[in-house]
C-alpha cells in the first residue's frame, strides 16, 4: 500500500516471544508503527487486513515454520520480508530467500543496525513506487518484461500471485479463462487451491486496478465461469 508523505512506515512484527515489546518500543522511537502477531494464521490475517510496508519475521523460536510462513505471506504481500535468525546455515538461508524472503539478519543485532537494514528495503520499495511510465491512452498498462502494472500512469504494487493472475489473463486479452486454467497457470498443474482462494486474490486485485471494484471494467467475470481481462 502506498502511504502519503509523512506517514510512519507500518511494520508487521511476527514472533512467538513476549519479550518483543522492547523491540516494538525501540522501533517506535525510530519512527515506525508496529503490529505484532504470532505465527500463522494471525500473521496472514494482519498482513491482508493492514498491508504493512515491511514484515519482520523472527524465525528463532522453536516451532516457527519460517519457510512456510514466508511462502504464505508472499502470496498476500509485496512488502519486504526480513527474517531474524539466531544462526544461519547456508541451506536455511537459501531456502528462505527462495520462499520469498527479501533478506535475513543474524541475531543478536543492534537496533540501530536492524533499523538501517529496514530503511534500505523501504527506500528501495519507495523508489519502485515512484518509477515513471508513459501511460498512453489506456488507463491500465502492463509491462510484461518487468512484470509491473500501471494504473493512470502510477505503478501499482501487486503480490506475486496477483501479478501471475493478471499476466495469465493478459496473454489473451478478452478471452475468458476457466478457473481451473488460471489455477494451473498460476500455481502449477496439479495444484488444487480452493475456489475461494482464487476469488480472494481476484477481489484484492480488483481493489487495486478498478475505479469501481463492484463493477469491474478490466478484470471481468465470464458468464460461463472464470475471468477475462479487457485492455484498450
SERO-409889 format. One record per atom (N, C-alpha, C): atom name; y negated, z, x. Coordinates in steps of 0.2 Angstrom, whole numbers, plus 2048, in hexadecimal, padded with zeros to 3 digits. Example, Ala and Ser with C-alpha at 12.3 -4.5 7.8 and 13.67 -1.06 7.14 Angstrom:
- filo, yy, zz, xx
- N, 81C, 827, 842 .
- CA, 816, 827, 83E .
- C, 810, 827, 842 .
- N, 80B, 823, 840 .
- CA, 805, 824, 844 .
- C, 800, 827, 840 .
//
This chain:
- filo, yy, zz, xx
- N, 806, 800, 804 .
- CA, 800, 800, 800 .
- C, 7FA, 800, 804 .
- N, 7F5, 7FC, 803 .
- CA, 7EF, 7FB, 807 .
- C, 7EA, 800, 804 .
- N, 7E7, 805, 808 .
- CA, 7E3, 80A, 806 .
- C, 7DC, 809, 808 .
- N, 7D7, 80B, 804 .
- CA, 7D0, 80A, 806 .
- C, 7CE, 80D, 80C .
- N, 7C8, 80B, 80F .
- CA, 7C6, 80E, 815 .
- C, 7C4, 815, 814 .
- N, 7C6, 819, 819 .
- CA, 7C4, 820, 819 .
- C, 7C9, 825, 816 .
- N, 7CF, 822, 813 .
- CA, 7D4, 825, 810 .
- C, 7D9, 827, 815 .
- N, 7DB, 82E, 815 .
- CA, 7E0, 830, 81A .
- C, 7E7, 82D, 819 .
- N, 7EA, 82B, 81F .
- CA, 7F0, 828, 81E .
- C, 7F5, 82D, 81B .
- N, 7FA, 82A, 817 .
- CA, 7FF, 82E, 814 .
- C, 805, 82D, 817 .
- N, 808, 833, 81A .
- CA, 80E, 833, 81D .
- C, 814, 837, 819 .
- N, 819, 834, 819 .
- CA, 81F, 837, 816 .
- C, 823, 83A, 81B .
- N, 824, 840, 81B .
- CA, 828, 844, 820 .
- C, 82F, 846, 81D .
- N, 834, 843, 820 .
- CA, 83B, 844, 81D .
- C, 83E, 849, 822 .
- N, 840, 84E, 820 .
- CA, 844, 853, 824 .
- C, 848, 858, 81F .
- N, 84C, 85C, 823 .
- CA, 850, 861, 81F .
- C, 84F, 868, 822 .
- N, 849, 869, 825 .
- CA, 848, 86F, 829 .
- C, 842, 872, 826 .
- N, 842, 879, 824 .
- CA, 83C, 87C, 821 .
- C, 836, 87D, 826 .
- N, 837, 87D, 82C .
- CA, 832, 87E, 831 .
- C, 82D, 878, 832 .
- N, 82E, 873, 82E .
- CA, 829, 86D, 82F .
- C, 823, 86E, 82C .
- N, 821, 874, 829 .
- CA, 81B, 875, 826 .
- C, 816, 875, 82C .
- N, 818, 878, 832 .
- CA, 813, 878, 838 .
- C, 811, 870, 839 .
- N, 816, 86C, 839 .
- CA, 815, 865, 83B .
- C, 810, 862, 835 .
- N, 811, 863, 82F .
- CA, 80D, 861, 82A .
- C, 806, 863, 82B .
- N, 805, 86A, 82D .
- CA, 7FE, 86C, 82E .
- C, 7FB, 869, 834 .
- N, 7FF, 868, 839 .
- CA, 7FC, 864, 83F .
- C, 7FA, 85D, 83E .
- N, 7FE, 85A, 83A .
- CA, 7FC, 853, 838 .
- C, 7F6, 853, 834 .
- N, 7F6, 858, 82F .
- CA, 7F0, 858, 82B .
- C, 7E9, 859, 82F .
- N, 7EA, 85D, 835 .
- CA, 7E4, 85E, 839 .
- C, 7E2, 858, 83D .
- N, 7E7, 853, 83D .
- CA, 7E6, 84C, 841 .
- C, 7E4, 847, 83C .
- N, 7E3, 849, 835 .
- CA, 7E0, 844, 830 .
- C, 7E6, 841, 82C .
- N, 7EC, 843, 82C .
- CA, 7F1, 840, 828 .
- C, 7F2, 845, 821 .
- N, 7F4, 841, 81C .
- CA, 7F6, 844, 816 .
- C, 7FE, 844, 816 .
- N, 802, 849, 815 .
- CA, 809, 849, 815 .
- C, 80C, 84B, 80F .
- N, 812, 847, 80E .
- CA, 817, 849, 808 .
- C, 81D, 84B, 80C .
- N, 820, 850, 80A .
- CA, 826, 852, 80D .
- C, 82C, 851, 808 .
- N, 832, 84F, 80B .
- CA, 838, 84E, 807 .
- C, 83E, 84F, 80B .
- N, 843, 851, 807 .
- CA, 84A, 852, 80A .
- C, 84D, 84B, 80B .
- N, 853, 84A, 80D .
- CA, 856, 844, 80E .
- C, 857, 841, 807 .
- N, 85A, 83B, 807 .
- CA, 85C, 837, 801 .
- C, 85E, 83C, 7FB .
- N, 85C, 83C, 7F5 .
- CA, 858, 836, 7F2 .
- C, 851, 838, 7F2 .
- N, 84F, 83E, 7F3 .
- CA, 848, 840, 7F2 .
- C, 843, 83B, 7F7 .
- N, 845, 83A, 7FD .
- CA, 841, 836, 801 .
- C, 840, 82F, 7FE .
- N, 845, 82C, 7FB .
- CA, 845, 825, 7F8 .
- C, 840, 826, 7F2 .
- N, 841, 82B, 7EE .
- CA, 83C, 82C, 7E8 .
- C, 835, 82C, 7EA .
- N, 833, 830, 7EF .
- CA, 82C, 831, 7F1 .
- C, 82A, 82A, 7F5 .
- N, 82E, 827, 7F8 .
- CA, 82C, 821, 7FC .
- C, 82A, 81B, 7F6 .
- N, 82E, 81B, 7F1 .
- CA, 82D, 816, 7EC .
- C, 827, 818, 7E8 .
- N, 826, 81E, 7E6 .
- CA, 821, 821, 7E2 .
- C, 81A, 821, 7E5 .
- N, 81A, 822, 7EC .
- CA, 813, 823, 7EF .
- C, 811, 81E, 7F4 .
- N, 816, 81A, 7F6 .
- CA, 815, 814, 7FB .
- C, 811, 817, 801 .
- N, 814, 81B, 805 .
- CA, 811, 81E, 80B .
- C, 80F, 819, 810 .
- N, 80A, 81B, 815 .
- CA, 808, 816, 81A .
- C, 80D, 817, 820 .
- N, 810, 81C, 820 .
- CA, 815, 81D, 826 .
- C, 81A, 822, 824 .
- N, 821, 821, 826 .
- CA, 826, 826, 825 .
- C, 828, 829, 82C .
- N, 828, 830, 82C .
- CA, 82B, 833, 831 .
- C, 831, 837, 830 .
- N, 837, 834, 833 .
- CA, 83D, 837, 831 .
- C, 840, 83B, 836 .
- N, 842, 841, 835 .
- CA, 845, 846, 83A .
- C, 84C, 845, 839 .
- N, 84F, 842, 83E .
- CA, 856, 841, 83E .
- C, 85A, 846, 842 .
- N, 857, 84B, 844 .
- CA, 85A, 850, 848 .
- C, 85F, 855, 845 .
- N, 85D, 857, 83F .
- CA, 862, 85C, 83B .
- C, 869, 859, 83A .
- N, 86E, 85D, 83B .
- CA, 875, 85B, 839 .
- C, 875, 859, 832 .
- N, 879, 854, 831 .
- CA, 87A, 852, 82A .
- C, 876, 84C, 827 .
- N, 870, 84B, 82B .
- CA, 86B, 846, 829 .
- C, 86E, 83F, 82B .
- N, 86F, 83B, 826 .
- CA, 871, 834, 828 .
- C, 86B, 830, 829 .
- N, 868, 830, 82F .
- CA, 862, 82C, 831 .
- C, 863, 825, 830 .
- N, 868, 822, 832 .
- CA, 869, 81B, 831 .
- C, 869, 819, 82A .
- N, 86D, 81C, 826 .
- CA, 86E, 81A, 81F .
- C, 867, 81B, 81B .
- N, 864, 821, 81D .
- CA, 85D, 822, 819 .
- C, 858, 81D, 81C .
- N, 858, 81B, 822 .
- CA, 853, 816, 824 .
- C, 855, 80F, 821 .
- N, 85B, 80D, 820 .
- CA, 85D, 807, 81D .
- C, 85A, 807, 816 .
- N, 85B, 80D, 812 .
- CA, 859, 80D, 80B .
- C, 852, 80D, 80B .
- N, 84E, 811, 80F .
- CA, 847, 811, 80F .
- C, 844, 80A, 810 .
- N, 847, 806, 815 .
- CA, 845, 800, 816 .
- C, 845, 7FB, 811 .
- N, 849, 7FC, 80C .
- CA, 84A, 7F8, 806 .
- C, 844, 7F9, 802 .
- N, 840, 7FE, 802 .
- CA, 83B, 800, 7FD .
- C, 834, 801, 800 .
- N, 834, 801, 807 .
- CA, 82D, 801, 80A .
- C, 82D, 7FD, 810 .
- N, 827, 7FA, 811 .
- CA, 825, 7F7, 817 .
- C, 822, 7FB, 81C .
- N, 821, 801, 81B .
- CA, 81D, 806, 81F .
- C, 821, 807, 826 .
- N, 81E, 808, 82B .
- CA, 821, 80A, 831 .
- C, 825, 810, 830 .
- N, 82B, 810, 833 .
- CA, 830, 816, 833 .
- C, 831, 818, 83A .
- N, 82F, 81E, 83B .
- CA, 830, 821, 842 .
- C, 835, 827, 841 .
- N, 83A, 827, 846 .
- CA, 83F, 82B, 845 .
- C, 83F, 830, 84B .
- N, 83F, 837, 849 .
- CA, 83F, 83C, 84E .
- C, 846, 83E, 850 .
- N, 848, 83E, 857 .
- CA, 84F, 83F, 859 .
- C, 84F, 844, 85E .
- N, 854, 849, 85D .
- CA, 855, 84E, 862 .
- C, 857, 84C, 869 .
- N, 85B, 846, 868 .
- CA, 85E, 843, 86E .
- C, 85F, 83C, 86C .
- N, 85F, 837, 871 .
- CA, 860, 830, 86F .
- C, 865, 82D, 874 .
- N, 86B, 82B, 871 .
- CA, 870, 827, 874 .
- C, 86E, 820, 872 .
- N, 86F, 81B, 877 .
- CA, 86D, 814, 876 .
- C, 870, 811, 870 .
- N, 876, 813, 86E .
- CA, 879, 810, 868 .
- C, 875, 813, 862 .
- N, 873, 819, 862 .
- CA, 870, 81C, 85C .
- C, 869, 818, 85B .
- N, 866, 818, 861 .
- CA, 85F, 814, 861 .
- C, 860, 80D, 85E .
- N, 864, 809, 861 .
- CA, 865, 803, 85E .
- C, 867, 802, 857 .
- N, 86B, 807, 855 .
- CA, 86D, 807, 84E .
- C, 867, 808, 849 .
- N, 863, 80D, 84B .
- CA, 85D, 80F, 847 .
- C, 858, 809, 847 .
- N, 857, 806, 84C .
- CA, 852, 800, 84C .
- C, 855, 7FA, 848 .
- N, 85C, 7F9, 849 .
- CA, 85F, 7F4, 845 .
- C, 85E, 7F5, 83D .
- N, 85F, 7FC, 83B .
- CA, 85E, 7FE, 834 .
- C, 857, 7FD, 831 .
- N, 852, 7FC, 836 .
- CA, 84B, 7FB, 833 .
- C, 846, 800, 836 .
- N, 848, 805, 83A .
- CA, 844, 80A, 83D .
- C, 83F, 806, 841 .
- N, 838, 808, 841 .
- CA, 833, 805, 845 .
- C, 833, 807, 84D .
- N, 835, 80E, 84D .
- CA, 835, 811, 854 .
- C, 838, 818, 853 .
- N, 839, 81B, 859 .
- CA, 83C, 821, 859 .
- C, 839, 825, 85E .
- N, 839, 82C, 85D .
- CA, 835, 831, 862 .
- C, 83A, 836, 863 .
- N, 83B, 838, 86A .
- CA, 83F, 83D, 86C .
- C, 83C, 844, 86B .
- N, 83F, 849, 869 .
- CA, 83D, 850, 868 .
- C, 840, 854, 86E .
- N, 83C, 859, 870 .
- CA, 835, 85B, 86E .
- C, 830, 856, 870 .
- N, 82B, 855, 86B .
- CA, 825, 851, 86D .
- C, 81F, 855, 86B .
- N, 81A, 854, 86F .
- CA, 813, 857, 86D .
- C, 810, 854, 867 .
- N, 80D, 858, 863 .
- CA, 80A, 855, 85D .
- C, 805, 84F, 85F .
- N, 801, 850, 864 .
- CA, 7FC, 84B, 866 .
- C, 800, 844, 868 .
- N, 805, 845, 86B .
- CA, 809, 83F, 86D .
- C, 80C, 83B, 867 .
- N, 80F, 840, 862 .
- CA, 812, 83D, 85C .
- C, 80C, 839, 858 .
- N, 806, 83D, 857 .
- CA, 801, 83A, 853 .
- C, 7FF, 833, 857 .
- N, 7FE, 833, 85D .
- CA, 7FC, 82D, 861 .
- C, 801, 827, 85F .
- N, 808, 829, 85F .
- CA, 80D, 823, 85D .
- C, 80C, 821, 856 .
- N, 80B, 826, 852 .
- CA, 80A, 824, 84A .
- C, 804, 820, 849 .
- N, 7FE, 821, 84D .
- CA, 7F8, 81D, 84C .
- C, 7F9, 816, 84F .
- N, 7FD, 815, 854 .
- CA, 7FE, 80F, 856 .
- C, 802, 80A, 851 .
- N, 807, 80D, 84E .
- CA, 80A, 809, 848 .
- C, 806, 808, 842 .
- N, 801, 80D, 841 .
- CA, 7FD, 80C, 83B .
- C, 7F8, 807, 83D .
- N, 7F5, 807, 843 .
- CA, 7F0, 801, 845 .
- C, 7F4, 7FB, 844 .
- N, 7FA, 7FA, 847 .
- CA, 7FD, 7F4, 846 .
- C, 7FE, 7F1, 83F .
- N, 7FF, 7F6, 83B .
- CA, 800, 7F4, 833 .
- C, 7F9, 7F2, 831 .
- N, 7F4, 7F6, 832 .
- CA, 7ED, 7F4, 830 .
- C, 7EB, 7ED, 832 .
- N, 7ED, 7EB, 838 .
- CA, 7EB, 7E5, 83B .
- C, 7EF, 7DF, 837 .
- N, 7F5, 7E0, 836 .
- CA, 7F9, 7DB, 832 .
- C, 7F6, 7DB, 82B .
- N, 7F3, 7E0, 828 .
- CA, 7F0, 7E0, 821 .
- C, 7E9, 7DC, 822 .
- N, 7E6, 7DC, 827 .
- CA, 7E0, 7D8, 828 .
- C, 7E0, 7D1, 82A .
- N, 7E7, 7CF, 82C .
- CA, 7E7, 7C8, 82E .
- C, 7E5, 7C3, 828 .
- N, 7E2, 7BE, 82A .
- CA, 7DF, 7B9, 826 .
- C, 7E4, 7B3, 825 .
- N, 7E3, 7B0, 81F .
- CA, 7E7, 7AA, 81D .
- C, 7E2, 7A6, 818 .
- N, 7E2, 79F, 819 .
- CA, 7DF, 79B, 815 .
- C, 7E2, 79A, 80E .
- N, 7E0, 79D, 809 .
- CA, 7E4, 79D, 803 .
- C, 7E4, 796, 7FF .
- N, 7E0, 792, 800 .
- CA, 7E0, 78B, 7FD .
- C, 7DE, 78C, 7F5 .
- N, 7E1, 788, 7F1 .
- CA, 7E0, 789, 7EA .
- C, 7E5, 78D, 7E6 .
- N, 7EA, 78F, 7EA .
- CA, 7EF, 793, 7E6 .
- C, 7EE, 79B, 7E8 .
- N, 7EF, 79F, 7E3 .
- CA, 7EE, 7A6, 7E3 .
- C, 7F4, 7A9, 7E7 .
- N, 7FA, 7A7, 7E7 .
- CA, 7FF, 7A9, 7EA .
- C, 802, 7A4, 7F0 .
- N, 802, 7A7, 7F6 .
- CA, 804, 7A3, 7FC .
- C, 809, 7A6, 7FF .
- N, 80E, 7A2, 802 .
- CA, 814, 7A5, 805 .
- C, 814, 7A2, 80C .
- N, 813, 7A5, 812 .
- CA, 814, 7A3, 818 .
- C, 81C, 7A4, 81A .
- N, 820, 79F, 819 .
- CA, 827, 7A0, 81A .
- C, 829, 7A2, 821 .
- N, 825, 79F, 826 .
- CA, 827, 7A0, 82D .
- C, 826, 7A7, 82F .
- N, 820, 7AA, 82D .
- CA, 81E, 7B0, 82F .
- C, 821, 7B6, 82A .
- N, 824, 7B3, 824 .
- CA, 826, 7B7, 81F .
- C, 821, 7BC, 81D .
- N, 81B, 7B9, 81B .
- CA, 815, 7BD, 819 .
- C, 813, 7BA, 812 .
- N, 810, 7BE, 80E .
- CA, 80E, 7BC, 807 .
- C, 807, 7BD, 807 .
- N, 803, 7B9, 803 .
- CA, 7FC, 7BA, 802 .
- C, 7FA, 7B9, 7FB .
- N, 7F6, 7BD, 7F8 .
- CA, 7F4, 7BD, 7F1 .
- C, 7EC, 7BD, 7F2 .
- N, 7E9, 7B7, 7EF .
- CA, 7E2, 7B7, 7EF .
- C, 7E0, 7B7, 7F7 .
- N, 7E3, 7B5, 7FB .
- CA, 7E1, 7B5, 802 .
- C, 7E2, 7BB, 806 .
- N, 7E5, 7C0, 803 .
- CA, 7E6, 7C7, 806 .
- C, 7EE, 7C8, 807 .
- N, 7EF, 7CA, 80D .
- CA, 7F6, 7CB, 80E .
- C, 7F9, 7D1, 80A .
- N, 7FF, 7D0, 807 .
- CA, 802, 7D5, 803 .
- C, 808, 7D7, 807 .
- N, 809, 7DE, 808 .
- CA, 80F, 7E0, 80C .
- C, 815, 7E1, 807 .
- N, 81A, 7DE, 808 .
- CA, 820, 7DF, 804 .
- C, 825, 7E2, 808 .
- N, 82A, 7E5, 805 .
- CA, 830, 7E8, 808 .
- C, 834, 7E2, 80A .
- N, 839, 7E3, 80F .
- CA, 83D, 7DE, 811 .
- C, 841, 7DB, 80B .
- N, 843, 7DF, 807 .
- CA, 847, 7DD, 801 .
- C, 843, 7D9, 7FC .
- N, 83D, 7DB, 7FB .
- CA, 838, 7D7, 7F7 .
- C, 836, 7D1, 7FA .
- N, 835, 7D0, 800 .
- CA, 834, 7CA, 804 .
- C, 83A, 7C5, 803 .
- N, 840, 7C8, 804 .
- CA, 846, 7C4, 803 .
- C, 847, 7C1, 7FC .
- N, 845, 7C5, 7F7 .
- CA, 846, 7C2, 7F0 .
- C, 841, 7BD, 7EF .
- N, 83B, 7BE, 7F1 .
- CA, 835, 7B9, 7F0 .
- C, 837, 7B2, 7F4 .
- N, 839, 7B3, 7FA .
- CA, 83B, 7AD, 7FE .
- C, 841, 7A9, 7FC .
- N, 846, 7AD, 7F9 .
- CA, 84C, 7AA, 7F6 .
- C, 849, 7A5, 7F0 .
- N, 845, 7A8, 7EC .
- CA, 842, 7A4, 7E6 .
- C, 83E, 79F, 7E8 .
- N, 83A, 7A0, 7EE .
- CA, 836, 79A, 7F0 .
- C, 839, 794, 7F3 .
- N, 840, 795, 7F4 .
- CA, 843, 78F, 7F7 .
- C, 843, 789, 7F2 .
- N, 843, 78B, 7EC .
- CA, 843, 786, 7E7 .
- C, 83E, 788, 7E1 .
- N, 838, 787, 7E2 .
- CA, 833, 78A, 7DD .
- C, 834, 787, 7D7 .
- N, 834, 78B, 7D1 .
- CA, 835, 788, 7CB .
- C, 83C, 788, 7C8 .
- N, 840, 788, 7CD .
- CA, 847, 788, 7CB .
- C, 84A, 78F, 7CA .
- N, 84D, 790, 7C5 .
- CA, 850, 797, 7C3 .
- C, 856, 799, 7C8 .
- N, 856, 79F, 7CA .
- CA, 85C, 7A2, 7CE .
- C, 85F, 7A7, 7C9 .
- N, 866, 7A7, 7C9 .
- CA, 869, 7AC, 7C5 .
- C, 869, 7B3, 7CA .
- N, 869, 7B8, 7C6 .
- CA, 869, 7BF, 7CA .
- C, 86E, 7BF, 7CF .
- N, 874, 7BD, 7CE .
- CA, 87A, 7BD, 7D3 .
- C, 878, 7B8, 7D9 .
- N, 874, 7B3, 7D8 .
- CA, 872, 7AF, 7DD .
- C, 86D, 7B2, 7E2 .
- N, 868, 7B6, 7DF .
- CA, 863, 7B9, 7E2 .
- C, 867, 7BF, 7E6 .
- N, 86B, 7C3, 7E3 .
- CA, 86F, 7C8, 7E7 .
- C, 872, 7C5, 7ED .
- N, 876, 7C0, 7EC .
- CA, 87A, 7BD, 7F2 .
- C, 875, 7BA, 7F7 .
- N, 86F, 7B8, 7F6 .
- CA, 86A, 7B5, 7FB .
- C, 867, 7BB, 7FE .
- N, 865, 7C1, 7FA .
- CA, 862, 7C6, 7FD .
- C, 866, 7CB, 801 .
- N, 86C, 7CD, 7FD .
- CA, 870, 7D3, 800 .
- C, 876, 7D0, 804 .
- N, 877, 7CA, 803 .
- CA, 87D, 7C7, 806 .
- C, 883, 7C6, 800 .
- N, 887, 7C1, 802 .
- CA, 88D, 7C0, 7FD .
- C, 892, 7C6, 7FD .
- N, 894, 7C7, 7F7 .
- CA, 898, 7CD, 7F6 .
- C, 895, 7D3, 7F5 .
- N, 88E, 7D3, 7F6 .
- CA, 88A, 7D9, 7F4 .
- C, 88A, 7DA, 7EC .
- N, 88A, 7E0, 7EA .
- CA, 88A, 7E1, 7E3 .
- C, 885, 7E7, 7E1 .
- N, 87F, 7E6, 7E3 .
- CA, 87A, 7EB, 7E0 .
- C, 879, 7EB, 7D9 .
- N, 878, 7F0, 7D5 .
- CA, 877, 7F0, 7CE .
- C, 871, 7EC, 7CC .
- N, 872, 7E9, 7C6 .
- CA, 86C, 7E5, 7C4 .
- C, 866, 7E9, 7C4 .
- N, 866, 7EF, 7C2 .
- CA, 860, 7F3, 7C2 .
- C, 85C, 7F4, 7C9 .
- N, 861, 7F3, 7CE .
- CA, 85E, 7F3, 7D5 .
- C, 85A, 7ED, 7D6 .
- N, 85C, 7E7, 7D4 .
- CA, 858, 7E1, 7D5 .
- C, 852, 7E1, 7D1 .
- N, 853, 7E4, 7CA .
- CA, 84D, 7E4, 7C6 .
- C, 848, 7E8, 7C8 .
- N, 84A, 7EE, 7CC .
- CA, 844, 7F2, 7CE .
- C, 840, 7EF, 7D4 .
- N, 844, 7EB, 7D8 .
- CA, 840, 7E8, 7DD .
- C, 83C, 7E2, 7DB .
- N, 83E, 7DF, 7D6 .
- CA, 83A, 7DA, 7D2 .
- C, 834, 7DD, 7CF .
- N, 835, 7E2, 7CC .
- CA, 82F, 7E6, 7C8 .
- C, 82A, 7E8, 7CD .
- N, 82C, 7EA, 7D3 .
- CA, 827, 7EC, 7D8 .
- C, 824, 7E6, 7DB .
- N, 827, 7E1, 7DC .
- CA, 825, 7DB, 7DF .
- C, 81F, 7D8, 7DA .
- N, 821, 7D8, 7D4 .
- CA, 81C, 7D6, 7CF .
- C, 815, 7DA, 7CF .
- N, 816, 7E1, 7D0 .
- CA, 810, 7E5, 7D1 .
- C, 80C, 7E3, 7D7 .
- N, 80F, 7E0, 7DC .
- CA, 80B, 7DE, 7E2 .
- C, 808, 7D7, 7E1 .
- N, 80B, 7D2, 7DE .
- CA, 809, 7CB, 7DE .
- C, 806, 7C9, 7D7 .
- N, 807, 7CC, 7D2 .
- CA, 804, 7CA, 7CB .
- C, 7FE, 7CD, 7C9 .
- N, 7F9, 7C9, 7C6 .
- CA, 7F3, 7CC, 7C3 .
- C, 7F5, 7D1, 7BD .
- N, 7FA, 7CF, 7B9 .
- CA, 7FC, 7D3, 7B4 .
- C, 804, 7D3, 7B4 .
- N, 807, 7D8, 7B7 .
- CA, 80E, 7D9, 7B8 .
- C, 812, 7D8, 7B2 .
- N, 80F, 7DA, 7AC .
- CA, 812, 7DA, 7A6 .
- C, 813, 7D3, 7A3 .
- N, 80F, 7CE, 7A6 .
- CA, 80F, 7C7, 7A4 .
- C, 80F, 7C3, 7AA .
- N, 814, 7C3, 7AE .
- CA, 814, 7C0, 7B4 .
- C, 813, 7B8, 7B4 .
- N, 80F, 7B6, 7B9 .
- CA, 80E, 7AF, 7B9 .
- C, 812, 7AB, 7BF .
- N, 814, 7AF, 7C3 .
- CA, 817, 7AC, 7C9 .
- C, 81F, 7AE, 7C9 .
- N, 820, 7B5, 7C9 .
- CA, 827, 7B7, 7C9 .
- C, 82A, 7B8, 7C2 .
- N, 82D, 7B2, 7BF .
- CA, 82E, 7B2, 7B8 .
- C, 835, 7B3, 7B7 .
- N, 837, 7B6, 7B1 .
- CA, 83E, 7B7, 7AF .
- C, 840, 7B1, 7AC .
- N, 846, 7AE, 7AD .
- CA, 849, 7A8, 7AA .
- C, 84C, 7AA, 7A3 .
- N, 84B, 7A5, 79F .
- CA, 84E, 7A6, 798 .
- C, 856, 7A7, 798 .
- N, 859, 7A4, 79D .
- CA, 860, 7A4, 79E .
- C, 863, 7AA, 7A3 .
- N, 85E, 7AE, 7A5 .
- CA, 860, 7B3, 7A9 .
- C, 85E, 7B2, 7B0 .
- N, 85C, 7B7, 7B4 .
- CA, 85A, 7B5, 7BB .
- C, 852, 7B5, 7BB .
- N, 850, 7B2, 7C1 .
- CA, 848, 7B1, 7C2 .
- C, 847, 7AA, 7C5 .
- N, 840, 7A8, 7C4 .
- CA, 83E, 7A2, 7C8 .
- C, 837, 7A4, 7CA .
- N, 835, 7A0, 7CF .
- CA, 82E, 7A1, 7D2 .
- C, 82A, 79B, 7D1 .
- N, 824, 79C, 7CE .
- CA, 81F, 797, 7CD .
- C, 81A, 797, 7D2 .
- N, 819, 791, 7D6 .
- CA, 814, 790, 7DB .
- C, 810, 78A, 7D9 .
- N, 809, 78B, 7DB .
- CA, 805, 785, 7DA .
- C, 802, 785, 7D3 .
//
